[in-house]
Amino acid sequence: LPHTSWTDVICEGPDKNRPKLCCVIHRTMVFVNRSLTLENIKCYGFDMDYTLAVYKSPEYESLGFELLRDRLVSMGYPHELLGYMYDPSFPTRGLVYDSTYGNLLKIDSNGNILVCTHGFEYLRNGQVDEYYPNKFIQRDDTNRFYVLNTLFNLSETYLYACLVDFFTKSSRYKNCMKGFKHGDLFMSHRSMFQDVRDAMDYLHDTGTLKERTLKNLDKYVIKDPRLPVLLSRIKEVAKVFLATNSDFNYTEKLLVTNPKKPWRSYFDLVVVDTKKPLFFAGGTVLRQVDTDTGKLRIGTYTGDLQHGTVYSGGSSDIVCDLLDVRGKDILYVGDHIFGDILKSKKRQGWKTFLVVPELVKELQVWADKANMFEELKHLDIFLAELYHCSCVFQMVTYGMDLCYGKMGSLLRCGSTKTLFASQLLRYADIYSTCCLNLLNYPFSYLFRAPLVLVNLSCLTTLEYNCFVSLIMNIISVYYTVSICKHHEQVLVFCVFVLAECCSSHTRPLWSLRLKSRWQSCRSTCSKPPASRFQDTLTSFVILIIFLYILRSFCCIP
């Protein structure tokens, strides 16, 4: 299937002219791992890159790849590398690069290898055994294994595969287990890994990537008019701060969304150059930024919070002191599973909101390929009894994984959760495709965690169960609403139910909300004479039409 970027808001369903309602609903939802009451949150913190400032995919990753590739060529790598172009269908977040053998690995939380590639070649079980006899790695060996956790790492991930692919196919180089040999020269995978890391640091330290981005903001950055709306609404009920690793000048140009109002007015505190994840530990020296020149003022800032002032460096403890809040009162929103979410949760106890834009693709596949998921469940039932079903099971699993991209799903491989999925479930209290989805909820909302872990693989079943539950609730109130004198009450009730479908993800609360609305509707009804058969029949027809429309748009069989 062709790759679909997360910035593409079109969701193709069976009818390509009409998106699936269930998929549209899910991509605007906030998913819950641990219960969280927004009413108790006194302070909201935001990262900038890929959170408030959303980069267009795959345009931005293509830019990063081209700059990295060109930097390597300028360092002495073969010019043939310039023939490689970025392919967004290959890389995914959460892969592990083995700097000893040059392999890209997809693993679970325990270090078990799920997928292994050498360049663009997918290794089979026998080939994997040559590198990893136990099909297991020591993830704690950070000198050898490097986790590519961030969205910035996508271009880097693809470049590692390109390098291995080029040198493997080149006749000038001899393939060795740990690198490539050309005459008396040996180029190890570890040295290539270090060169790519140095090139990445060069792009960020010199500002090359930022400079190219600022030259064409419309091409690389999404300007969403809902951003100032979200920040304004949050500031009405809580404090707001920005903590980003980017410098002030870059931040200033990316966050100018409303020319009539300065972007800094949306925040109670702005901290740039935070150097996360160090920011959540000892931190660095807190300094003031001269907003006219963008330069830092000499000396450590030790005063109270000054509104409108921009700070550089500091730490999470200093932020809490300046804003007079405790860790449990803060909800921090970011896209970096390690630098934003894991560290803020483990070291400071902050509430966490992980932005996962790739969920757009994940949810679309689950909606579009519901029949394949049902086939997997059917095969799984008979797998223990019929061994030959395992081959069919593997083929269906492989076909479904390819729907996500060449490296499969971000969250799982077959029925096994990936390392990224395990970290998401453990450290993110809530997560969604975009931080702007908070606009769909009141800031007194209770995000209730399910009693039993519900993951994305259950969405199809959830939709069907919720629809059946919805029918039962409507039938239960039919005899009340059908005897009402005015049919407008029936229509109001139908609209209410549809609104609940589009806004609520806490399914166990549906019955309580419906019951409350039923009681309210019933209290306004007066029981008419038994001869009002025509009114009852009309109300019943309205309900049947409504159910048919809801079933059609949710694409439920």
Buried (B, 14 or more C-beta within 10 A) or exposed (E): EEBBBBBBEEBBBEEEEEBBBBBBBBBBBBBBBBEBEBEEBBBBBBBBBBBBBBBBBBBBBBBBBBBBBBBBBEEEBBEEBEEBEBBBBBBBBBBBBBBBBBBBBBBBBEBBBBBBBBBBBEBEEEEBEEBBEEBEBEBEEEEBBBBBBBBBBBBBBBBBBBBBBBBBEBEEBEEEEEBBBEEEEBBBBBEBBEBBBEBBEBBEEEBBBBEBBBEEBEEBBBEBEEBBBBBBBBBEBBBBBBBBBBBBBBBBBBBEBBEEEEBBBBBBBBBBBBBBBBBBBEBBEBBBBEBEEBEBEEEEBEEEBEEEBBBBBBBBBBBBEBBEBEBEBBBBBBBBBBBBBBBBBEBBEBBBBBBBBBBBBBBBBBBBBBEBBEBBEEBEEEBEEEEEBEEBBEEBBEEBBBBBBBBBBBBBBBEBBBBBBBBBBBBBBBBBBBBBBBBBBEBEBBBBBBEEEBEBBBBBBBBBEBBEBBBEBBEEBBEBBBBBEEBEBBBBBBEBBBEBBBBBBBBEEBBEBBEEBBEEBBEEBEEEEEEBEEBBEBBBEBBEEBBEEBBEBBBBE
